[in-house]
């Protein structure tokens, strides 16, 4: 759920609701723990992603610890529109965390149980969403699985019913791995936006129409990651995801055990003739 918390600040804030008012399906990068950080958000924005979320941040830790704030939240002037997602049990803690980031964020999201976001009795979910709408949220994202269905197919029909029950925008999430999937889910749910997680990890250029990660995207990631000082593990893991569909089993065995940035660059140079 999104509360539109906006103030002037050093960053170039934008109204994310303008995306929904445009009438186009909003293409969204999901809040992925460890992965939806500034460097990756910078990459997917280059490839037609409209709106990015931060990884989920534990609000209590964020409020209490300067170290947590420094490690969990980083942004820059080009990182907009940006939604910061918090997990919080207490309203005041959420409010305190939101006040810290609001000069630098375009909205605040409250995690309500990802990836389980629907009840077996769908009326309970509809009622919950309508109460959230009445409380003033700007839009709602629905992951179409119950708590027992972590790996089962997504109930896109349930998302459609929720969409039809709301007057604010609804975003669909769950098992969207390609642009074709995104188009199909939009057709099935009539959602105002499509949120993608693992599909973008595997192909950050997905929203730009690429069926597989183009080599230019890999090159862009290396440049962006080095510029941002991305830790090696994160830098390497993103490349492992991006290259999953375009490398052989033998190549994966070699690439996935590389242990330094220089080794990765040497590998890419040897196989692709760059860096």
C-alpha positions in Angstrom: 0.0 0.0 0.0 1.2 3.5 -0.9 0.8 6.6 1.1 1.8 9.7 -0.9 4.3 11.4 1.4 6.0 14.2 -0.4 8.2 17.1 0.6 10.7 19.3 -1.2 14.3 18.1 -0.8 17.6 17.7 -2.5 16.3 15.1 -5.0 14.0 15.7 -7.9 10.8 14.3 -6.5 8.0 13.2 -8.9 4.4 12.4 -8.4 4.1 8.6 -9.1 0.4 9.0 -9.6 1.1 10.9 -12.8 2.1 7.5 -14.2 -1.3 6.0 -13.5 -3.1 9.1 -14.7 -1.3 8.6 -18.1 -3.6 5.7 -18.9 -0.6 3.4 -19.8 0.2 0.3 -17.8 2.8 1.3 -15.3 5.9 -1.0 -15.4 7.3 -1.5 -11.9 10.5 -3.0 -10.4 9.5 -4.9 -7.2 11.0 -4.5 -3.8 13.5 -7.3 -3.7 15.6 -7.9 -0.6 19.3 -7.4 -1.4 18.6 -6.7 -5.1 16.5 -3.6 -5.6 19.2 -1.2 -4.6 20.3 2.0 -6.3 22.7 0.5 -8.9 20.1 -2.0 -10.1 17.3 0.6 -10.1 19.6 2.8 -12.3 20.0 -0.1 -14.7 16.3 -1.0 -15.1 15.4 2.7 -15.5 17.6 2.7 -18.6 15.4 0.0 -20.0 11.8 1.4 -19.8 11.0 0.7 -16.1 8.6 3.4 -15.0 8.7 3.1 -11.2 11.2 1.5 -8.8 10.9 0.3 -5.2 13.7 0.0 -2.6 14.2 -3.4 -0.9 12.0 -3.9 2.1 13.4 -2.0 5.1 12.6 -2.9 8.7 11.3 0.4 10.0 12.2 -0.1 13.6 15.9 -0.7 12.8 15.9 2.2 10.3 14.7 4.6 12.9 16.9 3.3 15.7 20.2 2.9 13.8 22.2 5.4 11.7 24.2 2.4 10.4 21.0 0.8 9.2 20.0 4.0 7.5 23.3 4.3 5.7 23.3 0.7 4.5 19.6 0.3 3.7 18.7 3.5 1.8 20.7 5.2 -0.9 19.4 7.4 -3.7 20.4 10.1 -6.1 18.8 12.8 -8.3 18.1 10.4 -11.2 16.5 7.7 -9.0 12.9 8.8 -9.4 10.0 8.1 -9.1 11.1 6.1 -6.1 9.0 4.2 -3.6 10.5 3.2 -0.2 9.1 0.0 1.2 9.0 -0.5 5.0 7.9 -3.4 7.2 6.4 -2.1 10.4 4.2 -3.3 13.3 3.5 0.1 14.9 2.0 3.1 13.2 4.3 5.6 15.0 7.4 3.7 14.0 6.3 3.7 10.3 5.6 7.4 10.6 9.0 8.1 12.0 10.8 6.1 9.3 8.7 7.8 6.6 9.6 11.3 7.9 13.3 10.4 7.6 13.1 9.4 3.9 10.3 11.7 2.7 12.6 14.5 1.5 14.2 11.9 -0.9 11.3 9.6 -1.8 8.2 9.9 -3.9 6.1 7.5 -1.8 6.1 5.1 1.1 5.0 1.5 0.8 3.9 -0.7 3.7 4.7 -4.4 3.2 1.6 -6.4 4.2 2.8 -9.9 3.8 4.6 -10.5 0.5 4.4 -12.9 -1.2 1.1 -13.9 0.4 -1.3 -11.1 -0.2 -4.8 -12.7 -0.6 -6.9 -14.7 1.9 -8.6 -18.0 1.0 -11.9 -16.1 1.6 -11.4 -13.4 -1.0 -14.1 -11.2 0.6 -11.7 -10.7 3.5 -9.0 -9.4 1.1 -11.5 -7.1 -0.7 -12.7 -5.7 2.6 -9.1 -5.1 3.7 -8.2 -3.3 0.5 -11.4 -1.2 0.6 -10.5 -0.2 4.2 -7.0 0.8 3.0 -8.5 2.8 0.2 -10.8 4.6 2.7 -7.8 5.3 4.9 -6.3 7.3 2.0 -3.7 5.1 0.3 -2.9 6.0 -3.3 -2.7 2.5 -4.8 -2.5 -1.2 -3.8 -0.3 -4.0 -5.1 -1.7 -7.5 -4.9 0.4 -10.7 -5.1 -2.2 -13.3 -6.1 -1.4 -16.1 -3.7 -2.7 -17.2 -0.3 -0.3 -18.0 2.5 -0.2 -21.7 1.7 0.6 -21.1 -2.0 4.1 -19.8 -2.1 5.0 -21.8 -5.2 1.6 -22.5 -6.7 0.1 -20.7 -9.7 -1.0 -17.1 -9.2 -4.8 -16.4 -8.9 -5.0 -13.6 -11.5 -8.8 -13.9 -11.3 -8.6 -12.8 -7.7 -6.6 -9.8 -8.6 -9.2 -8.9 -11.2 -12.0 -9.1 -8.6 -10.0 -6.9 -6.3 -9.4 -4.4 -9.1 -13.1 -4.3 -9.9 -13.8 -3.6 -6.2 -11.5 -0.5 -6.0 -11.6 3.0 -7.3 -7.8 3.5 -6.8 -5.2 1.9 -9.0 -4.3 -1.7 -8.4 -1.0 -3.3 -9.4 -0.7 -7.0 -10.2 2.3 -9.0 -9.0 3.4 -12.7 -9.3 5.1 -15.0 -11.7 5.7 -12.4 -14.4 8.9 -13.4 -16.2 8.6 -11.9 -19.6 7.1 -8.9 -21.3 4.5 -11.3 -22.8 3.6 -12.5 -19.3 3.2 -8.9 -18.3 0.8 -8.2 -21.2 -1.2 -11.4 -20.4 -1.5 -10.5 -16.8 -2.7 -7.0 -17.6 -5.3 -8.6 -19.9 -6.4 -11.1 -17.3 -6.5 -8.7 -14.3 -7.2 -5.3 -15.9 -4.6 -4.0 -13.5 -3.3 -0.4 -13.7 0.3 -1.6 -13.2 2.5 -4.7 -13.4 5.2 -5.3 -10.8 8.0 -7.7 -11.7 10.7 -9.2 -9.5 12.7 -12.3 -10.7 11.8 -11.6 -14.3 13.8 -8.3 -14.1 16.6 -10.0 -12.3 16.9 -12.4 -15.2 16.4 -9.8 -17.9 16.6 -6.1 -16.7 15.8 -5.0 -20.2 12.5 -6.9 -20.2 10.3 -3.8 -20.2 12.1 -2.5 -23.2 10.9 -5.5 -25.2 14.0 -7.8 -25.1 13.2 -11.5 -24.8 16.7 -12.2 -23.3 19.2 -9.9 -21.6 21.0 -8.0 -24.4 24.8 -7.8 -24.2 24.5 -4.0 -23.9 22.5 -4.4 -20.7 25.3 -6.6 -19.2 27.8 -4.0 -20.2 25.6 -1.2 -18.7 25.4 -3.2 -15.4 29.2 -3.5 -15.2 29.6 0.2 -15.8 26.9 1.2 -13.3 28.0 -1.3 -10.6 31.6 -0.2 -10.8 30.6 3.5 -10.7 28.4 2.9 -7.6 31.0 0.8 -5.8 28.6 -2.2 -5.7 29.9 -5.0 -3.4 31.3 -7.9 -5.3 28.7 -10.5 -4.1 25.8 -8.3 -5.3 27.7 -7.4 -8.5 28.3 -11.0 -9.3 24.9 -12.3 -8.4 23.2 -9.9 -10.7 25.4 -11.1 -13.5 24.6 -14.7 -12.7 20.9 -13.9 -13.0 21.4 -11.9 -16.2 23.5 -14.6 -17.9 21.4 -17.6 -16.8 19.5 -17.9 -20.1 22.3 -16.9 -22.5 25.2 -19.1 -21.2 25.8 -22.8 -21.4 25.9 -25.2 -18.4 29.7 -25.4 -18.7 30.0 -21.6 -18.8 27.9 -21.3 -15.7 30.1 -23.6 -13.8 33.1 -21.4 -14.5 31.4 -18.0 -14.2 29.5 -18.7 -11.0 32.5 -19.6 -8.9 34.5 -16.5 -9.8 35.5 -14.7 -6.6 36.7 -11.2 -7.5 35.7 -8.3 -9.7 38.9 -8.6 -11.7 38.2 -12.2 -12.4 34.7 -11.4 -13.6 36.0 -8.6 -15.9 38.7 -11.0 -17.2 36.0 -13.6 -18.0 33.8 -11.1 -19.8 36.8 -9.7 -21.7 37.8 -13.2 -22.7 34.4 -14.3 -23.9 33.0 -11.0 -25.2 36.0 -8.9 -26.0 35.3 -6.0 -23.7 36.7 -4.6 -20.4 
